[in-house]
Amino acid sequence: DLHEKILAHGCNAAYVIKATSKQTIERVPINMNLQRSQVSPQEVSMTFLPGETREVDVNVFAPTKGPLDLYILMDFSNSMKDDLDNLKKMGNKLEISSDYTIGFGKFVDKVIEPQTDMRPDKTCECACFILTFDSPFSFKNVIPLIKDVDSFTAELQKERISGNLDAPEGGFDAILQAAVCKEIGWREGSTHLLVFSTESAFHYEADGANVLAGILQRNDEACHLDENGIMRDAFVVKCLQL
């Protein structure tokens, strides 16, 4: 309670412990000679008493020119087919920075029921080569961050849509992989820009579909890409003998 109210109740002032609020700020001044995004202070720690407020001034520097890493992360469920076609056409039209890299990743959903249709003709790698879609996956780092827009556009033309069952997608899993995996190629000191493209909601921890699939543990926030840049949730899909 408040100090004066405690004393009013007859408590001895010598035995009253009075709490105090604290504030710690770690601040390195912004250096505008460095052409990169900066913010100051870098770290703030506060404790509050009931009813107390505090104000902190935050300075942000965003250079008009500077290194930029642009990673496009796209939903590859079947409903996004027309969006993929549009992206393939705009590769050479991108006007970014004088010092930039560009990359591309795609996601669908966890490769397990009820999120994904697990019938062999829908999940088999070798069957999908005959059809017009790719086998399902959680996330794939298709094009790590590169400077060559022509190579980016050429690689993008090879991409085919995939699919899953339910309406929500595995976007959160993909965003985390794009953020933590060194294979993406984020540069130190550059502005990191992730463009997330989807038209659906997303699965979240312990939602209905995850519970039905027996996925109860929370994400470990670690990178889980294999040697091909694919996250498959440790579920191995075997080919049909065609």
Secondary structure, 3 states (H helix, E strand, C coil): CCHHHHHHCCCCHHHCCCCCCEEEEECCCCCCCCCCCEEECCEEEEECCCCCCCCCCCEEECCCCCCEEEEEEEECCHHHHHHHHHHHHCHHHCCCCCCEEEEEEEECCCCCCCCCCCCHHHHCHHHHHHCCCCCCCCEEEEEEEECCHHHHHHHHCCCCCCCCCCCCECHHHHHHHHHHCHHHCCCCCCEEEEEEECCCCECCCCCHHHHHCCCCCCCCCCCCCCCCCEECCCCCCCCCCC
